[in-house]
Amino acid sequence: MLDKKRKLGKKIDELRIGDKYETSCEVKDKDLLIYLGLTDDANPLYLQHDYASQTPFERPVVPTVMLHGMISSAVSMHLPGPGSHITYEEISYPKHVHHYETLSFFYEIKHIDEKNHLIILSVRAADSSEEEVITGTIHVIPPYELESLNSFSLENFY
């Protein structure tokens, strides 16, 4: 993976206000167990059906940090893509998400600040009932245009 050359995402001059990206993700047990194992998070609300059934949530819920990971992945892989970096987030989770839910994510560029090399994305996600489960704003530094090593080393050979 490290030796394979990868294409960078869209540079700031390739982005436009109104650019959108949509995707969907299903929350699977495998993903939840990997997340909980990596973070050593043993919150019974995330795993234990007997505990969750006695709460207003009724069933285990997905950790909000795991949902945030889905957001971060879409930004770093699709809009603007590889080479980008999130610098600020304002995200709310108006409704909890249960295990096995399929979420639809919607991203849109709302502002481009070329001077500071920054874009502002809106993000929202809905569950299979089309109820909003995530809403927010993300500030992202898109990939930088790199100068080619070949152009530097061959600049005397026009």
C-alpha angles and dihedrals in degrees: 000000000000094000095050113096111233130199116246121235126254115309119227093261090055094054126089134192105261096033107144141196127190130187141155133221133190116216105230131187090242092058093046092050092048091049094047091046093050094048097037087228109162099175105153090215088069098048117011115085093189092055096041092049089064093054130074087258090067093199136037114288133214115255111251090228089060089052088050088054088059089053093048092049093054091050094048095042105034121008108059088344140201114009095032126121132203112227103172137016136187106184132161130191106211094177132029121243123227126213117277092026120143112223128200114210125201124193127183134176108238101172139014120202105188093176091061095031092239139130129195118219129191115216131191135165133196131196126231089277087057091245115145112252100165133030130167156109128264129194111212135185105215121217116289121239105249124211112242116247088217093057090053096046093044100039091114091057106072 
